[in-house]
Amino acid sequence: MNTKLTMIYWQSNLFWLGKLLEYPDIMTQGETLEELEENLKDAYQMMVMEEVPDRYRLKEISL
């Protein structure tokens, strides 16, 4: 997969924070810009979950 997305990022006191412009619900952090980029890629991959089996289950949880 060769998807191009736009990373929006900034530095806080302790971490680099960022999100994806195309998917603003995906936000994460990293100690370095490289770690932030990897964390955003991982979060995106988990979101799209291309390999969810046909027999999946749903459960509502409270946070």
N, C-alpha and C positions, 0 to 999 in steps of 0.2 A: 504494500500500500504506500502510495506516495502523495499523501494529503498535505496540502500547505495551509497552515493556520497562522493567525497573528497573535503573538504573545504581547500582552500589556504587562509591564513590570515596574517595580519601584523598590527602593531599599528602605527598610525600617531600621530601628536601632540594632536589632539582632539578626534579621533575616532579609533575604530578597523575597518579595511577594509578587505573585503574578496570577493572571487569568487569561483565558482565551477570548479574544474579541468576538469570535463567531459563536462561542458557547460560554456566555458570561457566568453561568452557574458553576463552571469548573474553575476553582481557585485553589492555589496551593502555595507552598513556600520552600525555600532551600537556603542552605548556608552559603552557597555560591550561585552564580548565574547558571552555571552548567548543571548543578543539582536541581535548581528550579526548573530548567527546561526539561530535564529527564522526568521530574515529578509531574509536570504538566502532560508530557507524552503518556506516562503511565495512567494518569487520571482520565485522559481522553480514551485510551484503549479500554479501560474498565467501563467507561460510559457506553461505548458503542457495542461492546460484548458481542462480537460477531458469531461466537461459538456457543450461544445459549441453546441448550437442547430443546427439542419440541415439547418434552414433558416437564417443563419448569413449573414451579409453584410460586404463589404470591402470598405474602403475609404483611399486614399492616402493622407497623411498630410505632410506639410513641417515643419521642425524644424530649 
